[in-house]
């Protein structure tokens, strides 16, 4: 028999001596319904013929593409890359594939990618929003397509959201810096209007400063793509301050930590006497000076949790469940950048301070 250039599922069935339905079950993740010997024959036939399933066609026909879509605000951000890796591993475990789109924090590009993902009939979407894609999501996404938000909320959209426990993260940072004897704080973030997670962290910083008058603090929001003189000016004033209270700089994410660390290095500032701490653990943080203290986000867990949320909602029961917010704790990794002379450090225990809205450490 002459074989076609592109083998079909029917040819695989004939080669294996099984029904077309059995091959479909094998390809569709129902192998437990087939005997081991039948699975072996089908696998051998697929290899022998060089058969490659057309997953898109199968998905359109059966209503299941086995594809998840993921919108990433900035794939250059190490946080995004690490979460993506966790999501991809979870997809693999569930027999799913992940279609990733990078928006470069561009709201227009974000809407285009949403339209494309809807056209591919993805079974679910993980959204790390660049702007406010709520209207676009409602327009392009099928009502039966579940959505999970990653790190950032979207207004007027009822969906699961997975992210860092931002309030706890700031509490952990304050507790650590307080224990090390710092009493002045400069909190540096990218513009908070662009992400709900940034707003949550800033709000917690301001709450902590308001409740603890022994702390003197200020905040700075700066666009890292075009910081101008704002970052350098603020850092110089903070470092050169005549205030005798030991000061520390807390960075809202890894990209801010990098920008601040670069300036401090060029300015010849010694880490430790001037504290430096950042949210996000990056490989280079252990290599700079005495090492930079960080609060590591559970990136692999965030990615896997987002996929699990979508898979849960594939069932009719799951679709009826109210939206959930899953906040995960970060992990403090102390290093030399927040280590002062212990003899000079105040001994007050941060846990004993009165701050009703703060957790007990």
N, C-alpha and C positions, 0 to 999 in steps of 0.2 A: 504494500500500500504506500502510495506517495504521500509524504507528510507535507503539510502546509508550512510556509516560511515562518508563520507565527502560530505555534501550537495552540489549540483550544482546550477548554476544559473537557470537552467530549473526547478528544484524543487522549487526554490523560486518563480518563475513565476506562477507555478501551485498552490502553497499554497496561493499566493496573488490573484489569479484569474486575472492575467494580462499577457501580452505578454513578451517574453524574451527581446525584444527590450526595453520595458518600464523599466525593471529591469536594463538593461545596461545603460539607460539614468540616472536612479536614482544613480547608482554607479559612473557614469562618469561625474558627476557635471552638468547634464542638468535637474535638478529637476524642474526648472521653466517651463519646457515643460509638466510637469505632474500635474494633479489636486491634491489638498491637500488630498482628500480622497484616491487617488491612492498611494500617497507618504506614507500615514499612513499604508495602507495595506502592502506595500512592506517592510516598516520598521518592522512591526509586524512579517511578515514571516521570515525576516532575523534573528530576535531575536529568534523566535520560533525554527527555524531549526539549529541555531548556525552556520549560513553561514559566511564564511570568504573569501572575494575576493582574488584571486591570482593576485595581482597587477603586478607582474613581467610578468606573462603569458599574461595578458591583454595588458600590455604595448608593449610587443614584437609583439603581433598580430596586435595591432592598431597603432603601431609606436609612442605611447606615454606612457612613464613609469611613469610619474608624479613624477619623482625623479630629484632632483638637487644634484650635487656633490660639496663638499667643501673641498679644501685642506688647512690645517692650518699648518703654519711653526712650531709653538710650542704651543700646546694646554695648556701648563702650564702657559703661559703668560696671565695675567688677561685681557689684551687688547683683545687677541684672544677669550677668553671665553665670554667676553661681546659682541663682534661683532657677535659671533656665536649665542648668545641668540637673538639678533636683527634679524638675518637672519632666524632663526627657526620660530620666531613669524610671520614674513612676509610670509614664506612658508605656514604656517598654514592658513593665511588669503587668500592665493591664491589656497588652496586645493592641495598643493604640500608637498612632504616629502624631508627631507635633509639627505643625506648620507655623513658623515664627516670622513675625514682621516687626521691623524696627521703625519707629516713628520719628526718631531724632528730635523728640519733644516738639514736633510740628503737628498742630491740631488738624490742618488740612490733609496732611499725609496720613494722619490717623484715620480720618473718615474714609479715605480711599482704601486703606488696608481693610477696614471693616467691611466695606462693600465687596472687596475681593474674597474675604473669608466667607462671607455669606454666600457668594456664588459657588464656592467650593463645598458648600453644604457641610461645614464642620459641625461636629456633634456637640461642641461646647467651646467656650472662649475664656481664656485667662487674660485679663486686661490690666496692664500696668499703665494707667492713663497718663497721657501727656497734657491734656487739657480737660475738657468736660465733654466726653463723647456720649453722654446720656441720650440726647436726641438721635444721634446717628445709630446708636445701638438699638434703640427702639424702632428705627426705620429699616435698618438692614438685617437685623437678626430675626430669625424665625422665633415666634413666641415659645416654641418647644425647645429652643436651643438655650441651655443653661449658661449662665455667665458667673464667673467668680472674679472679684476684684483683688488685685495684688498690691498691697502697700498703700494705695491711694483710693479714697472714696470718689464716687461719681454722684452728683446731685440727682435726686429724684429717681434713683434706680434701686429697686429692691433686689439685692443679690448678696450672696455670701462674700465676705471679705476676709482675706488672710494677710497677716502682717506682724510686725514687731509690736510688742506692748510698749508703746512709746512713753507712757507715763512711768512705767517701771524702769525703763532704760535711763531716763533722766534722773529718777530717784537713785538708781545704782551709781550713776556718775557723781551726783552730789555727795552721796555717802562716802564714796572712795576719796574724792578730793578733800572733803572735810576731814576725814581720818588722817590724810597726809599733811594737814595743817594749812591748806590754802583757804583764803578768805576773800579774795577778789576773783571775779570771773568775767571773762569775755567769751560770750557764746556767738559763734560764727556759723551762719547757715546760708544756703542759696535762697533766692527769693521765696518767701513762704506762701505767697499767693498762688504758686504753681503746683502745690501738692498738699493734700490734707495731712499727710504724715509730718511734713515740716511744720505746719500750723500746730499740730498736737505737741510736738517737741518744744516749740517756742513757748506755747502756753504753759507747759509744765515748768520750764525754766523760770518764767516770770512768776509763777505761783511760788516756787521754792524761794526765789529772791525776796518776794514780798513777805513771806512768813518768817524769814530769818534775817533780821536787821544787822546781825554781825557780818553778814555777807554783803559785799558791795559788788554790783554787777552791771554789765551793759551788754547789749546785743547788736549784732550786725548782720544784715541780709545783703548779700553781694552776688551779682551774676558773674560766675567764674569765666565765662566766655569773653567778657569785657569788663574786668573789675576796675579799670581806670586806676585812680590813686586811692580809692576808698579803703581797700583792704590794707595796703601798705601803711596808709596814714593812721588807721585805727590800731594796727598792730604796734606801730612805732610809739604811739601815745601810751598804749597799755604797758609795753615793756619799759619805757622810760619814766613811768609814773613815779612821783616822789612818795606815793602812798606806801608806808612800810609793810602793809599787809601782803603776805605772799600771794601771788596771782597765778591763775591757771587759765588756759584757753581750752574751751570745749568745742569740738567741731561736730556739726550735725550729721556729716556723712564722710565717706572715704575720700571723695574728691575734694572736699573742703580741707580735710586733714592734710592731703598732699600739698595743696596750695599754701597752707599755713606753714607746714614743715619746710617747704622750699624757702619761704621768706625768712623764717627764723634761722635757717642754715646760712643763707647769704648775709644775714645781719650779724652773724657770729654770736647768736644767743645760745647760752648753755641750757639744755633741757634738764629739768629737775628744779632748779631755783625758779625758773619760769616753767610752770607745768603745761603739759600738752596731752590732751586725751581726745580720742575720736570714736564716734559710732561707726562701725564697720571694721572688721578685721581683714587686712590686706597683707599679702606676703611680705611686702617691703617694710611693714611697720616694725618687724623684729630686727631689721638691719640698720635702721637710722639711729646714730648716736647710741644712747643707752637702751634703745628700744622704745617704741611709742605705746603707751597704754591705750587699749581699745575695748570697746564693747562689741563683741562679735554677734552678728545676727545669725539665727539658725537658718541659713539660706537654703540648704538642702531640704530641711523640713518644710519651709514655706512653699517651695516648688512642689514637693510631693503632696502636701496638704491641699494645694489648689487643685491638683489633678483629682485627688480623692473626693473633693467636694463635687466636682463635675460628674464623676462616675456615679456617685450616690444619687445624683439627680436624674440619671438616665431612666430610672424606674418611675412608674406612675406615683408610687408612694413618696419617693424622694422629691418629685416635682411639687408635691403638696406641702412639703415641710417649710416652715417660715425661714427666712434668711438668717444666717448665723454670722457672727463675727468671731474669728479665731485669732487671738493675740498670743504670740509666743515670746517667752522671756529671752533676753540676750545673755551672753556669758562674758563676765568681766575678765580681761586678760591684763593684769597689772605688769608694767615694765618700768624702766628707769626714768621715763619722761615725767612721771608724777611721784618720784621718790625724793623727798627732801631730807635734810639733816634731822634725824629723829629727836635729837636733843633740843632742837629749836621748835619742834612742832607742838602745837597745843594738844592737850590730851582729852579735850571734850569729846564725848561719844555722840556722834550724830544721831544715833538711835534714841538718845534720851531727850532730844529736842522736841518741842511741841509743834507738830505740823499735822493737823487732823487729816489732811488729804493725802499725806504721804504714807506709803506702806512701811511696815516695820521690817528692818533688815536683819 
